[in-house]
Amino acid sequence: MRTMTRKFEARRRFSLGSNHNMVVRLILVNAIVFTAISFIKVIYLLTGQAEGHFMGEVLPWLVLPAEPAQLLRHPWTLLSYMFVHISIWQLLGTAIWLWWFGDILQGLAGHRRILPLYLFGGLAGAVFFLAAYAVFPGLQATRTIADTAGIGAGASVIAIVAAATTLAPRYKVFPMLRGGIPLYVVAIIYVVLDVVGYQGRAPLSYLPALAGGAFLGFLFIRLLQRGHDPGAGLNRLLYRAGHLLDPQDRPQLRARKGGRAFYKQHVPPYRKSVRPSSGKVDELLDKINQSGYDSLSQEEKDILLRASRQDNETV
């Protein structure tokens, strides 16, 4: 455990400009959405309209409704609701816990786990939320007016909390307190504070949403430990979408030879051996630092090997 702690602390950096700090990016997205919603709310108040008009005319376009008919009209709320916060305290709670547990998980498992966990946890929370209103009689009476305005990113955050705790339950935090506190203890404290913070909000629809997020976080790490990456498909899709207009990442036109794609021939095409740029080598080393050597493709491994040989020749 001490080795894990030292390894994590060496890689832990709080940087707004880092391309690999997905936790900070998610916090910024939540803050931007909150700012936009607050701006619209201020406009409503300045024009003399009551806050109830804002709650009834704007929020239904963003928060997830429990009524299936409303969900069919606003299907995008399955995703948008997990970024919507209606109070500054709700946003601060999300930001603090997301950064704290997310930063630990990002350091131990890599930044590529954070966004899939956040989105999948929010979706699992939405499914449990909707299922609760369809199954439990005590909730069905209020289904037409119920939504996730009070939940915000709760399901997404608890998914990351559950994932970090499942991955390293005895990871020590606050080492100055008699050697540190196990991560699972802090997770229990978070759950208690989270549930207590929701008290007084009727009905208790937040509990199924939080349960769904926690279950997803646990399942995600279990699958990851068995060699299956649940977020790999999403990460590939986002990578392709982000590099769609980048000329360096466009696939080369594949010439055909005898009706068969050239890239499938047993004899590889001639490649001129050029010295890899230092920027490319640094990028690959950073990828190893984030996801391990096995995450490199064979071509990327060859680039590192060629760079190492050329450095030895120049010594």
Secondary structure, DSSP 8 states (H G I E B T S, - for coil): -HHHHHHHHHH----TT-TT-HHHHHHHHHHHHHHHHHHHHHHHHHTT--HHHHHHHTGGGTS-BSSHHHHHH-TTHHHHGGG--SSHHHHHHHHHHHHHHHHHHHHHH-GGGHHHHHHHHHHHHHHHHHHHHHH-HHHHTTGGG-BSTTTTTHHHHHHHHHHHHHH-TT-EE-TTTTT-EEHHHHHHHHHHHHHHHTTT-SS-THHHHHHHHHHHHHHHHHHHHTT--TTHHHHHHHHHHHTTT-GGGS-----EETTEEGGGSSS----------HHHHHHHHHHHHHH-GGGS-HHHHHHHHHHHHHHHHH-
